[in-house]
Every structure is written in C-alpha cells, then in structure tokens.
Amino acid sequence: NNVKRVVFCSSMARYGKQDKIPFTEDLPAIPHDPYGIAKYASELLVKNICEAHGNMEYVIAVPHNIIGPRQKYDDPYRNVASIFVNLMLQGRQPIIYGDGEQMRCFSFVQDCIQCLEKMAFEKNVVGEVINIGPDEQPITVNQLAQTIAELLDFKLNIQYVPDRPQEVKLATCSAAKARKLLGYQTQYDLTQGLAEMIAWIKQRG
C-alpha cells in the first residue's frame, strides 16, 4: 500500500525492572511480564519487516499510563485511574494490589497525540525509540487514589489485596528525548487530566 512509515506504540513495560529511574531509551529492554514481552517482540517485528523491505521507515513510541476522556473504564484489570473513578462514582471503595507504593507517571491523552503526529512526519525521528508522556509528576497508586477521592469529595477506605505477580514497583520514564526531538511539553497536569476524565465518566454513567 506504499506506506512510507510505521509508528508503533510499544509500552513502558518493555523496560521491566531497572536500577535507573526514570527509564531512558538507552536502557536495555528486559521486560518482566507477558505484556511487556509481547510489546518488545512486536517492536522487533516492526523493525525486521521495515528493514527487510528496505523502503519503509519506523519509529517506536513508548507511551506510559495514558488517561483521559473516552478511556475504557468498565474493565476491572486495566487503566487504574479510570477504574478508581468509576468505583468511587458508584460509592464503592477501590482495591489496590500490594501496598500501593508503586510509582508511576500518568500521561494525558492529548499530550501523547501531539507526539504521535510528529513521529509520523518528522525526519529526525526515523528508527528512534522515544518515551512519550510526562516525567514531572511521579505519584504512587495510593496518592492517585487520594487525589481522585479529593476531586470527588469521596471518603476513602482503600481495600488492599496481595501483590500482582511480576508487577514492577518503580516505573517512570524520562521525557528528555521527546523534548529534544519532538519539542514535547506537557500541556495537562495530573489533576486537570483526572478532572476531564471524571466529567466524561459522570456523563456516561
């Protein structure tokens, strides 16, 4: 179909457990769970196919913890922020796996889209792996639940259950490369992103 370039969305899970936090793109990919393994394998497939055919460019985007309106929120296994919002709007307490001290950064969808658009067309990103998403507001899962509860004026009483197997405790990404190559600049902070998501889920029910 004469496609010139493929932009593949990988995942922060490609990095697995690392000694260096936040994760930078020069770190080896050592995925720690089946999802990360599948994402990294897909990166290798994209690279292999593009190189085999010789006339296709590729760029690997590494988004992390995307949130925002229209995110799926009725799935009990994925998208922790939207799960928390949905439960609290129902008057139900959130469940946290482990001690809740898992550290993450959350990326508002509109900030990520701007990066993806540039990755499709800019000449200086061909063959690159680039983290997309903020690195300014690392937050624990406990703090995330507390922030959402405050936005909803909800009395929080978290239910803790055993750790999920193979979950990486500390996982945040550096945005330095995206700032350099894509002119990335965060437009939404976490509270703004959560507020927009809450409004959308309220409207949907």
C-alpha positions in Angstrom: 0.0 0.0 0.0 3.0 2.3 -0.4 3.2 3.0 3.3 6.3 5.1 4.0 6.5 4.9 7.8 5.1 2.9 10.7 4.7 4.4 14.1 4.4 1.6 16.6 3.0 2.1 20.1 5.0 0.0 22.5 4.8 0.2 26.3 6.9 1.2 29.3 6.6 -2.4 30.2 9.4 -3.0 27.7 11.9 -1.8 30.3 11.0 -4.2 33.1 12.8 -3.7 36.3 15.8 -1.3 36.1 18.2 0.1 38.6 18.0 3.5 36.9 14.8 5.6 37.4 13.3 7.3 35.4 13.7 4.9 32.4 15.6 6.4 29.4 15.6 5.0 25.9 19.2 3.8 26.1 18.4 1.2 28.8 18.2 -2.4 27.6 14.7 -3.8 27.1 14.3 -6.5 29.8 10.5 -7.0 30.0 9.3 -8.6 33.2 5.8 -9.8 32.3 3.9 -11.3 29.4 2.5 -7.9 28.2 6.0 -6.3 28.1 7.5 -9.3 26.4 4.8 -9.2 23.7 5.3 -5.4 23.2 9.0 -5.7 22.8 8.7 -8.7 20.5 6.3 -6.5 18.4 9.0 -3.8 18.3 11.4 -6.3 16.9 8.9 -7.5 14.3 8.2 -3.9 13.1 11.9 -3.2 12.8 12.6 -6.5 11.0 9.8 -6.1 8.5 10.7 -2.5 7.7 14.4 -3.3 7.2 13.5 -6.4 5.1 11.5 -4.5 2.6 14.0 -1.6 2.6 11.7 1.2 1.7 9.8 1.6 5.0 10.7 3.8 8.0 9.7 3.0 11.6 9.5 4.9 14.9 8.8 3.2 18.2 6.7 5.3 20.6 6.8 4.3 24.3 3.7 5.9 26.0 3.0 5.2 29.7 -0.2 5.2 31.7 -2.4 7.2 29.3 -5.5 8.7 30.8 -8.3 10.9 29.5 -11.9 11.1 28.3 -13.1 8.1 26.3 -10.8 5.7 28.1 -12.4 2.3 28.8 -13.4 2.3 32.5 -15.6 -0.8 32.9 -12.6 -3.3 32.7 -11.5 -4.4 36.2 -8.0 -5.2 35.1 -6.6 -2.2 33.1 -6.4 1.5 33.5 -6.1 2.1 37.2 -7.2 5.7 37.2 -10.4 5.1 35.3 -11.2 2.1 37.5 -10.8 4.2 40.6 -13.0 6.9 39.2 -15.7 4.5 38.2 -15.8 2.7 41.6 -15.8 5.9 43.6 -18.6 7.4 41.5 -20.6 4.3 42.4 -19.8 4.8 46.1 -17.5 1.8 46.1 -14.1 1.6 47.6 -11.1 1.0 45.3 -8.9 -2.1 45.5 -5.2 -1.8 45.5 -2.8 -4.7 44.8 0.2 -4.7 47.2 1.0 -1.8 49.5 0.0 0.9 46.9 3.5 2.4 46.8 4.0 1.5 43.1 5.3 4.7 41.5 4.0 5.9 38.1 3.5 9.0 35.9 0.2 9.4 34.1 0.0 10.8 30.6 -2.9 12.8 29.4 -4.0 11.5 26.0 -3.9 14.9 24.2 -0.2 15.4 25.2 0.6 11.9 23.7 -1.3 12.6 20.4 0.8 15.6 19.7 3.9 13.4 19.9 2.4 10.7 17.7 1.5 13.2 15.0 5.1 14.5 14.9 6.5 10.9 14.9 4.6 10.2 11.8 6.2 13.0 9.7 9.3 14.5 11.3 12.6 13.4 9.6 14.8 13.4 12.7 12.9 10.5 14.5 13.3 7.7 12.0 14.5 4.5 13.7 14.2 6.0 17.1 12.6 4.7 20.3 11.0 7.6 22.2 9.2 7.8 25.5 6.1 9.9 25.3 4.4 11.3 28.4 5.3 13.5 31.4 8.1 12.9 33.9 7.3 15.9 36.2 4.6 14.3 38.5 5.6 10.8 39.7 2.9 9.6 42.0 2.1 6.4 44.0 -1.0 4.4 43.4 -2.0 5.4 47.0 -1.6 9.1 46.1 -3.5 8.6 42.9 -6.5 7.1 44.8 -6.3 10.0 47.4 -6.2 12.6 44.6 -9.3 11.2 42.9 -11.1 10.9 46.2 -10.4 14.6 46.9 -11.7 15.6 43.4 -14.9 13.6 44.1 -15.2 14.5 47.7 -15.2 10.8 48.5 -14.4 9.2 51.9 -11.6 6.9 51.0 -11.1 3.5 52.7 -8.8 1.5 50.4 -9.1 -2.3 50.3 -5.6 -3.8 50.0 -5.1 -7.3 48.5 -1.9 -9.3 47.7 0.6 -8.1 45.1 0.1 -8.9 41.5 2.8 -11.2 40.2 5.6 -9.7 38.2 4.4 -6.1 38.8 7.3 -3.6 38.6 7.3 -1.4 41.7 9.0 1.8 40.4 8.3 2.6 36.8 8.6 6.1 35.4 10.0 7.4 32.1 12.2 10.3 31.2 10.7 12.7 28.6 14.1 14.3 27.8 14.4 12.7 24.4 10.8 13.7 23.4 11.5 17.3 24.5 14.7 17.3 22.3 13.3 15.6 19.2 9.6 16.5 19.3 9.5 19.7 21.2 7.4 17.9 23.8 5.9 20.0 26.5 3.2 18.8 29.0 0.0 20.8 28.5 -2.0 19.0 31.2 -1.1 18.3 34.8 -2.5 15.2 36.5 -5.3 17.0 38.3 -6.6 18.5 35.0 -6.4 15.2 33.2 -8.3 13.4 36.0 -11.0 16.1 36.2 -11.7 15.8 32.5 -11.9 12.0 32.8 -14.2 12.3 35.8 -16.6 14.6 33.9 -16.7 12.3 31.0 -17.4 9.2 33.1 -20.1 11.1 35.0 -21.8 12.0 31.8 -21.6 8.4 30.5 -22.7 6.8 33.8 
